[in-house]
């Protein structure tokens, strides 16, 4: 298993997979990230992150059924593993703690 640090975009992709549940394949992940963040996302970058997350043990993938719509090609679906869920929980706790440390008057400036 590769290193366990989670980069910002890796976190976004992992959260998106968790939110899409059984419909988490690369194009849907890319579309959902673009919808939520209002930023352009390249499919190749998402593919690279998905590969890294799988190497780290945070996601598992499996091929779906071939369809005529896709010219007989199959979609690769992703799901978050227990290790991925634990990492997301840890990252959320860390971010929540950092937000709690910001004095209320400073939040008005942000």
ABEGO torsion letter per residue (X at the ends): XBBABBBAAAAAAAAAAAAAEAABBAAAAAAAAAAAAGBBBBAAAAAAAAAAAAAAGABBBBBBBBBAAAGGBBBBBBBBBAAAAAAAAAAAAAAAAAAAABBAAAAAAX
